[in-house]
Every structure is written in structure tokens, then in C-alpha cells.
């Protein structure tokens, strides 16, 4: 069974959640209106999510490629949960957990390869 670096999981979860929260606050502060997000949210959300994953990668010294792959996995999981099953907020939580698990799994794999 694949191992997960618990420390990296928690750090990735915290940094990604903080990055998403800050970006969310900035976007809400802009005078764009709700119609803007309803019309373009399908594009803005994934772009913002990917940019936040690059911030997380930089903060945690992770390679950008695996961080973007983690963002893709988290985004897909979040979409399935949020759009198809339980709502946007629950989807965001699922996306954060999948993203962090992917990063933690990468960390465990990386550490195991160097040990």
C-alpha cells in the first residue's frame, strides 16, 4: 500500500487552503458581481486552483509538475463530489484532501527513493 508523508499532507492541506482562501477573498473584493462568476466560474475556478497549487509547490519546495498533477486530481475529485453529489463547499473540502494526499504521497515516495 502506498505511504503518505503525514507532515507534508498537513502542510500541503494548510498552504493550499490558505492560498485558496486568500485568492477567494481577493476575487470577492473585486467589483465583478455574481453574474461574472456564474458566467465564467467554470474557467476561473480551475485556473485559480492551479495557480494556488503552484504557490503551494513554491512554499513547500515541491516540483511544479507533481503539484499540478495533484491539483488536477484534487479538482477532479472536488468536481465529482461538489458538482455531482454534495455541493460546492463539500467539493472544495474533498479537493483539498485529495490534493494534500497526492502531495503527501509524492513526499513519501520521494523520501523513500532517497533513503
N, C-alpha and C positions, 0 to 999 in steps of 0.2 A: 504494500500500500504506500502511496506517496506521502511524504512527510511535509509538514508545513512549519516554517520558522515562525513561532508564535509571536516573538518580539517584532519581527518585520510585518507580520499580519496586522498587529495592533497599530504600529506606526503608519503603515500604508492606509489603514482604515481612518485613522485620525487626520492625517495630512490630506487625504482625498476629500474627506467630509468637510474639512476646514476650507479647502480650495473651492469646492462646490458652493459652500455657504457664502463665502466672500463674493464669488462671482454672481451668485444669485442676488445678493443684496445690492451689488453694483447695478445689475441689469434692472432690478426693480426700481432703483433710484432714478434711472433714466426716464425721460418723459416719452415713453414709447406707447403706452396704452395696452390694454388687454387684447385688443384686436390684433396688434402686431404679433404677440406671442401665439395666439390661436392660428394665425395665418402662416407664421414662419417657425414655429416651435419645433416642427419635425426636422428642420435643418439646424437651428440654433442649438438645440439640446445636445445632439451628438457632437457637434463641433466644440461646444463648451466643455463637455465631458472629456473629450480627447485632450483639449488644452489643459484641463485640470490634471489629467494623468501625466502630462509632461512636466507640470510643476511638481507633482508628487515624485516623479522619477528624479528630477533635479535635486529636490530636498533630501531624498533617501539614497542618492548616488546609485540609482538603478539604471540600466541601459534603457534607452528610449524605446527600442523595438519591443522588448517584453512588456514594458509599461503600456504601450499602445495596444498590444495583444490582450493584456489584462483589461484595458478599457473596452475593447471590443467584446470580450467575454462578459464583462460586467454589464455593458449596455444591452447585450442580447438577453441576458438573464433578467435584467431590470425591465426590459420591454415585455418579455413573456409574463412576468409577474404583474407588472403595473398596468399594462395596456389590456392584457387579455384576462387577467384574473382578479386583481385586488385593488387597483387604483395607483395613482401617480406616486404618492408618498411611500407606499409599501414597495413599489417598484424601485424607488431610489434606495431604500434600505437594502433590498436584495442586490442591486447593482453594486453598492458599496461593499457588501460582504463578499460577493464573487470577485470583485476587483482585488480586495485585500487578500483573499485566499489565493488567488493566482500569484500575486506578488510574494506572499509568504512561501508558496510552493517553489517559486523561482529561487528565492533566497536559500531554502533548504537544499535545493538541487545544486546551486552554485557553491554553497559551503561544503556539501558532500563531495563535489568534484575536486575541491582544492585540499580536502583533508587527506 
